[in-house]
Amino acid sequence: MLLLNKLNLGRFFVLFLCTGILIPGVHSQDTEDEQVFELSPFEVSEDSEIGYMATETLSGSRMRTSLADVAASIDVLTKEFLDDVGAVNMYDALDYVGNVSTTNVNGGYGENENNVWFSTPYQARGFTTSAVGADFFSTGRSPTDFFSKGSFTVARGPNAILFGIGAPGGIVNTTRKRPQFGKDEVELQLRVDNYDSLRYTIDVKKELIDDKLAIRAAVLYEDRNEFLDPAGYKRQAVYGAVTYKPFEKTTITLTGESGDEFRTFRYSLVNYDTITPWINAGKPSYDGNGLVDNTTGSGLERMGRKALMISGQPDIPIMNWQNMGETERIEIPGHIDQNRIRATSYTSDTAIWDINGLQLQGKSRQREMDWRDITLFVTQEVFIPELQLELAYNSHRNEYLLANTFGHFNLRMDVNEVLPNGETNPNFGVPYLESDRNQVITEKQGLDTARATLSYQLDLNDIEIFGMGLGRYNFMGMVEDFRQTSDFAGFTRAFIENIPGFPAAGNWTN
């Protein structure tokens, strides 16, 4: 019952009803009524997947090719397999691909999709790479979510640098979901877990005019929580696609996607305990008179920072905290228990408070992001069925704001009875987490790609030598123009240690 109270049922059923109103009469047609439609060599049909087995791929040669004819290391994870293992995004899927690791340290590890810096999304064959595409267009910073993507392919080794867009380790490529002629379907998915996460998607296919016009629409809402609160993310997005055949030999497909995400990353750094030594020393406090006693084992240390901004206290200005008090550090020269203190981290075994399932760093490593993607495909038969031309254009825009905290994390108690200006300290006796610096970065990125691809299939099996045909050959040429723009800005907020030769007091700010 608690879980049901957390569901956004109103939004869910509004979307469901709107789907039923806008697309009436949606149904699944009988197999005997389905027509056979000839696909272009630049597209792989969803029907080519049989259970967990994929029979065709584009990653082998950029044209639709039977996997049996591709002499390269390529893994294709089908929709049925992804559904069965519960994989909803790229990082969920990569766990089932050999020679690929999703572990990184900058943004946590494991399922932290698109880590803080976007620099090491995954490792393939020992190479750190960020080569991720959809229909061989770069997806920039945006996440790869299967609500709008179809087949999932990982190409490794030399084939991964096909046409210069990959990396020696490997490349991940997905295909955007497209409308299908002869199929009217609605698919609803609802997912929950024991961390009170919620995800639902709606995927609609509808043929409006027989063999002429078909549409597809998808909606995503996800609120994922992790085992450490408040790590997780909220993601919502919409996707639409329309396919139109103005002439028998011409097909036009237009797709569009818009989404946003707010993410709190999980830390892989320990928190050092400086409260226990203070408790063992009798919980001393500092009243603002004189200097703090630095005697070994006194429980208090002189604050070695010049300026300090109190997070969450906008009414307290930046003050000079020189010579104010703080709980005993983890490393004090000459301390008789220095080695033990160095090895002590603040864990559930040593904690004064119950921190089970809690990330002490809170939301100090987080990101806000939104993205927009528009893609146009035009395929045309040129004179003969064996000669096909594809013109494609992709415009991708994404923007993000990142806040990332660095350094050792020391869990302390505010032992100052007064503020540096003499006023009563409202945070006296409150625990806090101290870090070295915080970096804030924002970026706007634009990716524009235009390409023209010509494909020719030559079948010489009718010409036999010694009773054997001469085989079937595919030829392809491609011209591509890729342009990227980026507006990047950032600043760092840092604490400054005491500098020898400078006055002990003074309003040094940074």
C-alpha positions in Angstrom: 0.0 0.0 0.0 2.9 2.3 0.7 4.3 1.7 -2.7 1.0 2.4 -4.4 0.8 5.8 -2.6 4.0 6.7 -4.3 2.8 6.1 -7.8 2.0 9.0 -9.9 -1.3 7.4 -10.9 -2.9 10.5 -12.1 -0.3 11.2 -14.7 -0.1 7.6 -15.7 -3.8 7.2 -16.4 -4.0 10.6 -18.2 -1.4 9.4 -20.6 -3.2 6.1 -21.0 -6.5 7.7 -21.7 -5.0 10.2 -24.1 -3.4 7.3 -25.9 -6.7 5.6 -26.3 -8.4 8.8 -27.5 -5.8 9.9 -30.0 -5.3 6.5 -31.5 -8.6 4.7 -31.6 -9.0 1.2 -32.7 -5.4 0.1 -31.9 -5.1 -3.6 -32.2 -2.7 -6.4 -33.1 -3.4 -7.8 -36.5 -3.5 -11.5 -37.2 -0.4 -13.0 -38.8 -2.3 -14.1 -41.9 -3.4 -10.5 -42.6 0.1 -9.0 -42.3 1.7 -7.8 -45.5 5.4 -8.1 -46.4 7.2 -4.8 -46.8 10.6 -4.5 -48.4 13.0 -2.6 -46.2 15.9 -0.4 -47.4 19.4 -1.8 -46.9 19.9 0.9 -44.2 17.3 -0.4 -41.8 17.0 -3.5 -39.7 13.5 -4.7 -39.0 12.3 -5.5 -35.4 10.9 -8.7 -36.9 14.4 -10.0 -37.6 14.9 -10.8 -33.9 13.8 -14.2 -32.9 13.6 -14.4 -29.1 17.2 -13.9 -27.8 18.7 -14.3 -31.3 19.3 -11.5 -33.7 19.7 -12.4 -37.4 20.7 -9.0 -38.9 22.9 -6.0 -38.0 24.0 -2.7 -39.4 27.2 -2.5 -37.3 29.1 -5.0 -39.5 29.1 -2.8 -42.6 26.7 0.0 -42.1 24.2 -1.9 -44.3 21.7 -4.5 -43.3 23.8 -7.7 -43.2 23.1 -11.2 -41.9 25.1 -11.7 -38.7 26.3 -15.1 -40.2 28.1 -13.1 -42.9 29.9 -10.6 -40.5 33.4 -11.5 -39.7 33.6 -9.3 -36.6 33.1 -9.4 -32.9 29.5 -8.0 -32.6 27.0 -8.6 -29.8 23.3 -7.8 -30.4 21.0 -7.8 -27.5 17.4 -8.2 -28.6 14.4 -6.5 -27.1 13.0 -9.7 -25.7 16.3 -10.4 -23.9 16.5 -6.8 -22.5 13.0 -7.1 -21.3 13.6 -10.4 -19.6 16.7 -9.2 -17.7 15.1 -5.9 -16.8 17.6 -3.8 -18.7 16.2 -0.3 -19.4 19.3 1.7 -20.4 22.7 1.3 -21.8 24.5 0.5 -18.5 22.0 -2.2 -17.6 22.6 -3.8 -20.9 26.4 -3.6 -20.9 26.5 -5.8 -17.8 25.6 -8.7 -20.2 28.3 -7.9 -22.8 31.7 -9.7 -22.6 35.0 -7.7 -22.4 33.1 -4.6 -21.3 33.2 -2.9 -17.9 31.1 -0.1 -16.6 33.2 0.6 -13.6 34.5 4.1 -13.1 35.7 6.2 -10.1 34.8 9.7 -11.1 31.1 9.4 -10.8 30.9 6.4 -8.5 30.8 3.0 -10.2 28.6 0.4 -11.8 25.2 1.7 -13.0 26.1 5.4 -12.7 25.2 6.0 -16.3 27.1 8.8 -18.0 29.4 9.6 -15.1 29.9 13.1 -13.7 32.5 14.1 -16.3 31.1 12.0 -19.2 34.7 11.0 -19.9 34.6 7.2 -19.2 31.1 5.8 -19.8 32.6 2.3 -20.2 35.7 0.3 -20.9 35.9 -2.2 -23.8 38.8 -4.6 -24.2 40.8 -2.5 -21.7 40.2 0.8 -23.6 38.4 3.7 -22.0 35.8 4.9 -24.5 32.7 7.1 -24.8 31.7 6.0 -28.3 27.9 5.8 -28.1 25.6 6.4 -31.1 22.0 6.0 -32.3 21.7 5.1 -36.0 25.5 6.0 -36.1 24.8 9.5 -35.0 26.5 10.7 -31.8 24.1 11.0 -28.8 26.3 13.6 -27.1 25.7 13.8 -23.3 22.2 12.4 -23.4 21.4 9.0 -21.8 20.7 5.9 -23.9 17.3 4.7 -22.8 15.4 1.9 -24.4 12.0 3.6 -24.3 12.9 5.2 -27.6 15.6 2.8 -28.9 15.4 -0.5 -30.5 18.2 -3.0 -31.0 21.3 -2.7 -28.9 24.7 -3.5 -30.5 28.2 -3.5 -29.3 31.0 -3.9 -31.9 34.5 -4.6 -30.5 37.9 -4.6 -32.0 39.0 -3.0 -35.4 35.4 -3.1 -36.7 34.5 -0.6 -33.9 36.3 2.2 -35.7 34.2 1.8 -38.9 34.0 5.1 -40.7 36.0 6.8 -38.0 33.3 7.3 -35.4 34.2 4.6 -32.9 37.1 3.7 -30.7 39.6 0.8 -30.7 37.9 -0.8 -27.7 34.4 -0.8 -29.0 31.3 1.2 -30.0 27.8 1.1 -28.7 25.1 1.7 -31.3 21.3 1.6 -31.0 18.5 2.2 -33.5 15.7 4.7 -33.0 12.3 3.1 -32.9 10.4 3.5 -36.2 6.8 3.1 -37.2 5.9 -0.2 -38.8 3.5 -0.6 -41.7 0.9 -3.3 -41.1 1.2 -3.2 -37.3 -1.0 -1.4 -34.7 0.2 -2.0 -31.2 0.2 -0.4 -27.7 2.8 -1.6 -25.2 2.7 -0.5 -21.5 5.5 -1.3 -19.1 5.5 -0.6 -15.3 8.4 -1.3 -13.1 9.0 -0.9 -9.3 11.6 -2.2 -6.9 12.3 -2.5 -3.2 13.9 1.0 -3.1 10.5 2.5 -4.0 11.6 3.3 -7.6 9.0 3.8 -10.2 9.3 3.6 -14.0 6.6 3.5 -16.7 6.7 3.7 -20.4 4.1 3.8 -23.2 4.9 2.8 -26.8 2.3 3.1 -29.5 2.5 2.1 -33.2 -0.3 3.0 -35.6 -0.6 2.8 -39.4 -2.8 5.7 -40.5 -2.8 5.0 -44.3 -2.1 1.6 -45.7 1.5 1.4 -46.8 1.7 5.2 -46.9 1.7 6.8 -43.5 2.5 5.3 -40.0 3.4 6.9 -36.7 5.0 5.9 -33.4 5.0 7.6 -30.0 6.6 6.8 -26.7 6.5 8.3 -23.2 9.0 7.8 -20.3 8.8 8.6 -16.6 11.3 7.2 -14.2 12.1 7.9 -10.6 15.0 5.6 -9.7 16.4 5.3 -6.1 19.5 3.5 -5.1 20.5 1.7 -2.0 22.2 4.8 -0.6 19.8 7.7 -0.1 19.6 10.2 -1.8 21.5 8.7 -4.8 19.4 8.2 -7.8 17.7 10.1 -10.6 14.5 11.4 -12.1 14.1 11.2 -15.9 11.2 12.0 -18.1 11.1 12.1 -21.9 8.8 11.9 -24.9 9.6 10.5 -28.4 7.7 10.6 -31.7 8.3 9.2 -35.2 6.4 9.4 -38.5 7.1 7.5 -41.7 5.6 8.6 -45.0 5.9 7.0 -48.5 4.9 9.7 -51.0 5.9 7.4 -53.8 6.4 3.7 -54.1 10.2 3.9 -54.1 10.6 6.8 -51.6 10.4 6.7 -47.9 10.7 9.6 -45.4 11.1 9.1 -41.7 11.2 11.9 -39.1 11.9 11.3 -35.4 12.1 13.6 -32.5 12.9 13.2 -28.8 12.9 15.6 -25.8 13.8 14.8 -22.2 15.3 16.0 -19.0 17.0 14.4 -16.0 18.0 15.3 -12.5 20.7 13.0 -11.0 22.4 12.6 -7.6 25.5 10.4 -8.0 26.6 7.7 -5.6 30.0 8.2 -4.0 32.8 5.6 -3.7 34.8 7.6 -1.2 35.0 7.0 2.6 34.0 9.5 5.3 36.5 10.0 8.1 35.4 10.1 11.7 36.6 13.2 13.6 33.8 13.1 16.1 34.8 10.0 18.1 38.1 11.5 19.3 36.2 14.6 20.3 33.7 12.5 22.3 36.5 10.6 23.9 38.1 13.9 25.0 34.9 14.9 26.9 33.1 16.9 24.2 34.9 20.2 24.7 33.5 23.3 23.1 35.0 26.7 22.1 33.4 29.9 23.5 35.3 32.4 21.3 37.9 33.5 23.9 41.6 32.9 23.2 43.1 30.3 20.9 42.0 26.7 20.6 44.1 24.1 22.5 46.1 22.0 20.0 47.4 19.7 22.7 47.5 16.1 21.5 44.2 14.4 22.4 42.5 17.6 23.5 39.5 16.8 21.2 39.7 20.3 19.6 41.8 21.7 16.8 42.4 25.3 15.6 40.5 25.7 12.4 43.2 25.9 9.7 41.0 27.6 7.1 40.7 31.3 6.5 37.2 31.7 5.0 34.2 29.4 5.2 30.8 29.5 3.7 28.2 27.5 5.6 26.1 25.4 3.3 22.4 25.7 3.9 22.8 28.9 5.9 22.3 31.8 3.5 21.9 34.2 6.4 25.4 33.6 7.6 27.9 35.5 5.5 31.4 34.3 4.6 33.5 34.9 7.7 37.1 34.6 8.8 37.1 31.4 10.9 40.8 31.6 11.6 41.6 30.3 15.2 38.0 29.0 15.7 37.4 25.5 16.9 36.8 22.2 15.1 36.9 18.6 16.2 40.1 16.7 16.2 41.6 15.9 12.8 42.4 12.4 11.5 46.1 13.3 11.3 47.7 15.2 14.1 51.5 15.2 14.2 52.7 13.4 17.3 49.4 11.9 18.2 49.9 8.6 20.0 47.0 7.0 18.1 47.7 8.6 14.7 47.9 5.3 12.8 44.7 4.0 14.2 42.9 7.3 13.5 44.2 7.3 9.9 42.7 3.9 9.4 39.3 4.8 10.9 36.5 5.7 8.5 32.9 6.6 9.5 30.9 3.4 8.7 27.8 1.8 10.1 30.0 -0.1 12.6 31.6 3.0 14.1 28.7 5.4 13.6 27.0 7.3 16.5 23.9 7.6 14.3 22.2 5.0 12.1 23.6 5.7 8.6 22.4 2.4 7.1 21.3 3.2 3.5 22.4 6.8 3.9 25.0 8.7 1.8 26.6 11.2 4.1 27.7 13.4 1.2 24.1 13.9 0.4 23.5 15.7 -2.9 26.9 17.3 -3.2 27.6 15.5 -6.5 24.7 16.1 -8.8 23.7 17.0 -12.3 20.8 18.6 -14.2 20.5 17.9 -17.9 18.1 18.2 -20.8 18.4 17.1 -24.4 16.6 17.5 -27.8 17.1 15.3 -30.8 15.7 15.5 -34.3 16.5 13.1 -37.1 15.4 12.9 -40.8 15.9 9.9 -43.0 15.1 9.9 -46.8 15.6 6.7 -48.7 15.2 6.4 -52.5 15.5 3.6 -55.0 17.7 4.9 -57.8 16.6 3.4 -61.1 16.9 -0.2 -60.0 16.1 -2.0 -56.7 19.7 -2.9 -56.2 20.8 0.7 -56.1 19.6 2.6 -53.0 20.3 6.1 -51.7 19.9 7.4 -48.1 20.0 11.0 -47.1 20.1 11.6 -43.3 20.4 14.5 -41.0 20.6 14.7 -37.2 20.5 17.7 -34.9 21.2 17.0 -31.3 21.2 19.6 -28.4 22.0 19.0 -24.8 22.7 21.2 -21.8 23.8 20.3 -18.3 24.7 21.9 -15.0 27.0 19.9 -12.7 28.1 20.3 -9.1 30.9 18.1 -7.9 32.6 18.0 -4.5 36.2 16.8 -4.0 38.6 15.8 -1.3 38.5 13.9 1.9 35.2 14.0 3.7 35.6 14.6 7.4 32.5 14.1 9.6 32.7 16.8 12.3 30.7 18.4 15.0 30.3 22.2 15.2 31.9 22.9 18.5 31.8 26.7 18.3 29.4 28.3 20.7 29.7 31.6 18.8 30.3 32.7 15.3 33.6 34.6 14.4 31.7 37.9 14.7 30.6 37.1 18.2 27.0 36.2 17.5 25.4 33.0 18.8 26.2 30.1 16.5 22.8 28.5 15.4 24.6 25.4 14.3 26.3 24.7 17.6 26.3 20.9 18.3 25.2 20.1 14.7 27.3 17.5 12.8 28.5 18.5 9.3 30.7 17.1 6.5 33.7 19.0 5.5 35.3 18.7 2.0 38.1 20.5 0.2 36.4 22.1 -2.8 33.3 22.2 -5.0 33.4 22.6 -8.7 30.4 23.8 -10.7 30.3 23.4 -14.5 27.7 24.1 -17.2 27.9 23.2 -20.9 25.7 23.7 -23.9 26.5 21.3 -26.7 25.2 21.2 -30.3 25.9 18.3 -32.7 24.8 18.5 -36.4 25.5 15.7 -38.8 24.5 15.3 -42.4 25.4 12.3 -44.6 24.6 10.7 -47.9 25.0 6.9 -48.4 24.8 5.0 -51.7 24.4 1.2 -51.6 24.7 -1.2 -54.5 24.0 -5.0 -54.3 25.6 -7.2 -57.0 24.4 -10.8 -57.2 26.6 -13.0 -59.4 25.2 -16.4 -58.2 23.6 -16.9 -61.6 27.1 -17.0 -63.1 28.6 -20.4 -62.3 32.2 -21.7 -62.6 32.7 -25.4 -61.9 29.1 -25.5 -60.7 29.5 -22.8 -58.1 28.0 -19.3 -58.3 30.3 -16.2 -58.0 28.6 -14.9 -54.9 26.8 -11.8 -53.8 28.6 -8.5 -53.2 27.6 -5.2 -51.5 29.2 -1.9 -52.3 28.7 1.3 -50.4 30.0 4.9 -50.4 29.3 7.5 -47.9 29.9 11.3 -47.5 29.4 12.8 -44.0 29.7 16.3 -42.5 29.9 16.5 -38.7 29.9 19.8 -36.8 30.1 20.3 -33.1 29.7 23.5 -31.0 30.2 23.8 -27.2 29.7 26.6 -24.7 31.6 25.6 -21.6 31.9 27.4 -18.2 32.9 26.5 -14.7 34.2 27.8 -11.4 35.7 26.2 -8.3 34.9 27.1 -4.7 37.8 26.1 -2.4 39.1 26.4 1.1 42.5 27.9 1.5 45.0 26.5 4.1 47.1 28.8 6.2 49.9 30.3 4.2 53.3 30.8 6.0 54.3 34.4 6.1 50.7 35.8 5.9 49.0 37.3 8.9 47.2 34.9 11.2 44.0 37.0 11.0 42.3 38.8 8.2 39.2 38.5 5.9 40.7 36.3 3.2 37.9 35.2 0.9 37.9 33.1 -2.2 
